[in-house]
Amino acid sequence: MKSNIALIGFMGTGKTSVGTLLAKKLGKSFVETDSIIERKTGRKITEIFRRDGEIRFRELEIEAVKEAAEKKNAVISCGGGAVMNQINVQRLRENSSIVLLAASPETILERTGKSGDRPLLEGKDKLGKIKQLLESRKNLYSVSDYTLDTSGMSAEKAAEKIIVMLNDSKNREK
Ligand code: S3P
């Protein structure tokens, strides 16, 4: 059995809030690829995007995913675009069950609406941007072992559901 759980999915699908609770409930550590990048560079994600651009950010993300994927007994919250690089998915697969958190564009808009820390959603017509990005990443997110739609769901409930999903499949393997 893989000892890590990697949460993938679009911004605002609940990876941080659900992942924190999930880790607590399962006695696992919690790690976020974005936090690893911020710790290593001493800079905020928005600043990296603004000053160095998305390509540089993706390079840093590859290093961060590598570090996270090597952990044992951890819940890993992956930045929403981590699946864009195949090497990240390969590395995560080695030790992690991959769970996709999904949500409707409207839910994503609501959850990401206030904070200004999502460089890819800046500007006008945020809902349009969300829909467009979601569509372009649809196939990339289909690499998951499990999927949970968190629209209208509390983080607590989502964490419980993930635990049930993982236990069910463990029992089926027996
Ligand atoms: C991104 C998602 C963000 C962060 C960066 C890029 C993306 O993480 O990594 O702004 O490409 O979807 P969250 O999904 O945790 O918001």
Residues whose N, C-alpha, C, O or C-beta is under 5 A from the ligand:
A	BS01	S3P	G9 F10 M11 G12 D34 C78 G79 G80 G81 D117 R118 P119
